[in-house]
Amino acid sequence: MTNFAPLRLRLDGGALVNNWRWLQRRSGTAACGAAIKADGYGTGAVEVMRRLLDAGCRDFFVSSWTEAASLEHLLQDGINLSVFHGVRAEDMGRALSSKARPVLCTANQIGRWKSASGGVCDVMVDTGMNRLGLDWRSDVAAQMSGLSVDTLLSHLASGDEDTDLSAQQLERFSNLRAHVPARRYSLANSAGICLGQAYAFDLTRPGLALYGGIPRPEASEGIAQVVFPQAQVLQRRFVPSGDSIGYNATHLARTDTEIAVLNLGYADGYLRCFSGRGVVSAGETDLPVVGRVSMDLIAVDVSAMPSVKEGDWLDIDYDLPAASALSGLSQYELLTSLGPRFDRVWF
């Protein structure tokens, strides 16, 4: 593949697959699926799904029918694709003809699906997040009467924290399992997998950890970085002592300084919170971001690297936990903010 953009994401397919296999082992006897919504958390859902299919994954999850449509060509017997947001009235034509199945979330969606004689579906029950799903305190079994349900799902609100809410949700979902018929039951996301096999039930649904995020400390032993942003040097320039760099002159060169200007900015998801704080590297040498991150450009101090020149590629420090701590952004935001101007190159 020939790439032309002056910025790219190097995506480690081996790390993606190894992350899934680690999550699969942590899931015990449960099947381990994959959340590939938001275009595979910004990495490219089609390429992620292909790699995980080859690794043995058989259950995939997206948010909308638009996302599902781009993956239909990969579906075959034994491969499941579920659409978390269910079916609006506007979705029914596409949903009824799709190989994917809806995760029904409301009484209206259930009624709509029944009236259309829809086939096998999934159902979401809210057990404490107060987001999508039937209320766990309602008569869920009665509401689901007449449906052919493959998987009954719920979602942990605070699995990435040590809180009593996760145990409460586990108890509520366990009670639902005892009284609400479905072929399979699924509660755990990436963080839930780390909480232990009691949360695994029949199917786990990792997302963040697949792509190198660390939802809980337990994941640090087995999850590797997948996404490696790189940007190309557009210009190397000399900044004399006393001159400022970037918008609003927030950085003043205290000595004569050499900077490299890179094709990367907040329009690409490298946000202003990295101004004066981000790090770029050339080989083993760390180079600080100086001045403000602008829409399309950043400047880095390359005074210590006389070899860096126009056209070189530099690595952007984007270890997700470290970048999250530095920027104040969540690991989810850091991944999904990386924009379409990056070439995405798998290796």
FENZI-V470905 format. One record per pair of residues at least 6 apart in sequence whose ideal C-beta (glycine too) atoms are under 7 Angstrom apart, sorted by the first residue. I is the first residue (numbers start at 1). J is the second residue. D is the distance in Angstrom with one decimal. If there is no record, write none. Layout:
I:J:D
I:J:D
//
This chain:
1:345:6.9
3:343:4.2
3:345:6.1
5:341:6.1
5:342:6.7
5:343:4.5
6:231:6.9
6:232:4.0
6:234:6.8
6:263:3.8
7:230:6.8
7:231:4.5
7:232:6.6
7:263:5.3
7:264:5.4
7:268:6.4
7:341:6.4
7:342:5.4
8:230:5.3
8:342:5.7
8:343:4.1
8:345:5.4
9:227:5.8
9:228:6.8
9:229:5.6
9:338:6.4
9:342:4.7
9:344:5.0
9:345:6.8
10:228:4.1
10:230:6.1
10:345:5.6
10:347:6.2
11:43:5.6
11:226:6.1
11:227:6.2
11:344:6.0
11:345:6.6
11:346:4.8
12:226:5.1
12:347:6.5
13:51:5.3
13:346:4.9
13:347:6.7
15:212:6.8
15:224:4.2
15:225:6.5
15:226:4.8
16:48:6.6
16:51:5.9
16:210:6.3
16:226:5.2
17:51:5.8
17:52:7.0
17:55:4.7
18:224:6.4
19:209:6.0
19:210:5.3
19:212:6.9
19:223:5.2
19:224:6.3
19:226:6.9
20:32:6.7
20:34:6.5
20:52:5.7
20:55:5.9
20:57:6.2
20:210:5.8
21:55:6.7
22:222:3.6
22:223:6.5
23:32:5.4
23:193:5.5
23:204:6.9
23:206:4.6
23:209:5.9
24:32:3.9
26:193:4.9
26:194:7.0
27:193:5.8
27:200:4.9
27:204:4.4
28:197:4.2
28:200:5.5
30:200:3.9
30:201:6.2
30:202:5.5
30:203:5.8
30:204:5.4
31:58:6.7
31:59:6.0
31:202:6.7
31:203:4.8
32:57:6.8
32:204:5.2
32:206:6.7
33:57:6.5
33:59:3.2
33:60:6.2
33:61:6.4
33:203:5.8
33:204:6.6
33:205:5.0
34:52:5.2
34:57:5.3
34:60:5.4
34:206:6.5
34:210:5.9
35:61:4.7
35:205:5.5
35:206:6.7
35:207:3.4
36:45:4.5
36:48:5.3
36:49:5.7
36:60:5.4
36:61:6.8
36:62:6.1
37:61:6.4
37:62:4.6
37:63:4.3
37:67:6.1
37:84:6.9
38:336:4.9
39:45:4.9
40:48:3.8
41:207:6.5
41:211:4.8
41:335:4.6
41:336:5.7
42:335:4.9
42:336:4.7
42:338:4.7
43:211:6.0
43:226:6.9
43:227:6.3
43:344:6.7
44:344:5.1
45:67:6.9
45:70:6.7
45:71:6.2
46:70:6.5
46:71:6.5
47:346:5.8
49:60:6.0
49:71:5.9
49:74:5.5
50:74:6.8
53:74:6.7
53:79:7.0
58:78:6.0
58:79:5.7
58:80:6.3
59:80:4.7
59:203:6.0
60:80:6.8
60:81:4.9
61:82:5.1
61:84:6.0
61:205:5.8
62:68:5.3
62:81:6.8
62:83:5.9
62:84:7.0
63:84:5.2
63:85:5.5
64:83:6.5
64:85:5.6
65:83:5.8
65:91:5.0
65:94:4.9
65:95:6.1
65:98:6.9
68:81:5.9
68:83:5.3
68:98:6.1
68:100:4.2
71:81:6.1
72:98:6.7
72:99:5.9
75:81:5.8
75:99:4.3
81:99:6.9
81:100:4.1
82:100:6.7
82:101:5.7
82:103:5.3
82:122:5.2
83:100:5.5
83:102:5.3
83:103:6.2
84:103:5.1
86:102:5.0
86:103:5.8
86:104:5.1
86:105:4.4
86:106:6.9
86:109:4.4
87:95:4.9
87:102:4.7
87:109:5.5
87:112:6.0
87:113:6.3
89:112:6.7
92:112:6.5
92:116:6.0
95:102:5.6
96:116:6.0
96:118:6.2
101:120:5.7
101:121:5.4
101:122:6.1
101:150:6.8
102:113:6.7
102:121:5.3
102:122:6.9
103:122:4.3
103:123:6.8
103:124:5.1
103:153:6.3
104:110:5.1
104:113:5.9
104:121:5.4
104:123:5.0
105:124:4.8
105:132:4.3
105:133:5.4
107:143:6.0
110:143:6.2
110:147:6.6
113:121:6.0
114:146:5.6
114:147:7.0
119:148:6.5
120:148:4.8
120:150:5.2
121:147:6.0
121:148:6.9
121:149:6.2
122:149:6.7
122:150:5.6
122:151:4.5
122:153:6.0
123:134:7.0
123:144:5.8
123:147:7.0
123:149:5.5
123:152:5.4
124:132:5.5
124:133:3.9
124:153:5.0
124:154:6.9
125:133:5.0
125:134:4.9
125:136:5.5
125:140:5.7
125:152:6.4
125:154:5.0
125:176:6.0
126:132:6.8
126:133:3.4
126:134:6.7
126:135:6.0
126:136:6.3
126:154:6.8
127:136:4.6
127:154:4.5
127:169:4.4
127:172:4.3
127:173:5.3
128:157:5.6
128:165:5.7
128:168:6.1
128:169:4.7
128:172:6.9
129:155:5.7
129:157:3.9
133:154:6.7
134:140:5.4
134:143:5.9
136:172:5.0
136:176:6.5
140:176:6.2
140:180:5.1
141:179:5.9
141:180:4.8
144:180:6.6
149:182:4.3
149:183:6.9
150:182:6.9
150:183:5.0
150:184:6.4
151:182:6.1
151:183:6.8
151:184:4.5
151:186:5.4
151:203:6.2
152:176:6.7
152:180:5.9
152:182:4.0
152:185:5.2
153:186:4.7
154:169:6.7
154:173:5.0
154:187:5.3
155:189:6.8
156:166:5.7
156:169:5.9
156:187:6.7
156:189:6.0
156:191:6.5
156:192:4.9
157:165:5.8
157:169:7.0
158:165:5.0
158:166:6.1
159:166:5.6
159:189:6.1
159:191:3.2
159:192:4.6
159:195:6.1
159:215:7.0
160:191:4.3
160:215:4.7
160:216:5.8
166:195:6.2
170:198:6.4
170:199:6.0
173:187:5.1
177:185:4.9
184:202:3.9
184:203:5.2
185:201:4.2
185:202:5.2
186:201:5.9
186:202:6.5
186:203:4.1
186:204:6.9
186:205:6.0
187:199:5.6
187:201:5.6
188:199:4.3
188:200:5.5
188:204:4.5
188:205:6.9
189:205:5.7
189:206:6.4
189:207:6.1
190:206:4.4
190:207:5.8
190:208:4.8
190:209:3.7
190:215:4.5
191:215:3.9
191:216:5.3
192:199:4.4
192:204:7.0
193:200:6.9
193:204:5.2
193:206:6.0
194:215:6.3
194:216:4.1
194:218:4.1
194:219:5.4
208:215:5.4
208:331:6.0
208:332:6.2
209:215:5.8
209:219:5.4
209:223:5.1
211:226:5.0
211:227:6.4
211:335:5.7
212:223:6.3
212:224:6.3
212:225:4.3
212:226:4.1
212:227:6.0
212:320:5.6
213:320:4.9
213:331:4.2
213:335:6.9
214:220:5.4
214:223:5.9
214:320:6.7
214:321:4.8
225:319:5.9
227:318:6.3
227:335:6.6
228:315:6.6
228:318:6.7
229:316:4.1
229:318:5.2
229:338:6.8
229:342:6.9
230:313:4.9
230:314:6.6
230:315:5.6
230:316:6.5
231:262:4.1
231:263:5.4
231:264:4.0
231:314:6.1
231:316:6.2
232:262:6.8
232:263:5.4
232:311:6.6
232:313:5.5
233:260:4.6
233:262:6.0
233:308:6.4
233:309:6.7
233:310:5.4
233:311:6.3
233:312:4.8
233:314:6.5
234:261:5.2
234:262:6.8
234:263:5.4
234:310:6.8
235:261:4.6
235:310:6.0
236:258:6.6
236:260:5.3
236:302:6.8
236:308:6.5
236:309:5.9
236:310:5.8
237:259:5.9
237:261:6.9
238:258:6.0
239:245:6.1
239:253:4.7
239:257:4.5
239:259:5.7
240:253:7.0
240:256:5.7
241:253:5.6
241:254:6.5
241:255:5.2
241:256:5.2
242:253:6.6
243:253:5.3
244:251:6.3
244:252:5.3
245:251:4.6
245:253:6.6
245:259:6.5
245:290:5.3
245:291:3.9
245:299:5.4
246:291:2.8
246:292:4.5
246:294:6.7
246:299:6.0
247:292:4.6
247:294:5.9
248:292:6.4
250:275:7.0
250:276:6.8
250:291:5.9
250:292:5.5
251:276:6.3
251:290:4.7
251:291:4.1
257:301:6.0
257:303:5.5
258:302:5.2
258:303:4.6
259:290:6.5
259:299:4.6
259:300:6.5
259:301:6.0
259:302:6.3
260:300:5.3
260:302:4.6
260:308:5.5
261:297:5.7
261:299:5.4
262:297:6.7
262:298:5.2
262:300:6.5
262:314:6.4
263:296:6.8
263:297:6.8
264:270:5.1
264:298:5.3
264:316:6.8
265:293:5.8
265:294:5.2
265:295:4.7
265:296:4.3
265:297:5.3
265:298:6.3
266:272:5.5
266:293:5.6
266:295:5.9
267:295:4.8
267:296:5.9
267:339:6.4
268:338:6.9
268:339:4.6
268:341:5.4
268:342:6.5
269:337:3.4
269:338:4.3
269:339:5.0
270:293:6.1
270:298:6.8
270:316:7.0
271:293:6.7
271:327:6.9
271:337:6.9
272:292:6.5
272:293:5.0
273:327:4.4
273:328:6.0
273:329:6.7
274:289:5.9
274:293:5.4
274:327:6.0
275:289:6.9
275:291:6.9
275:292:4.5
275:293:4.8
276:289:6.5
276:290:6.6
276:291:7.0
277:289:6.8
277:326:5.7
278:289:3.8
278:317:6.9
279:286:5.2
279:288:6.2
279:289:6.8
279:317:4.1
280:287:4.7
280:289:6.5
280:300:4.6
280:314:4.9
280:315:6.6
280:316:5.7
280:317:6.7
281:287:6.3
281:314:6.7
281:315:4.7
281:317:6.3
282:305:5.3
282:308:5.5
282:314:5.5
285:304:6.3
285:305:5.6
287:300:4.5
287:301:5.9
287:302:5.7
287:305:6.6
288:300:6.5
288:301:5.3
289:298:5.5
289:300:5.5
290:299:5.3
290:300:6.6
290:301:5.1
291:299:5.2
302:308:4.5
317:323:6.8
320:331:4.3
320:334:5.9
321:331:6.8
323:334:5.5
324:330:6.2
324:331:5.0
324:334:6.2
//
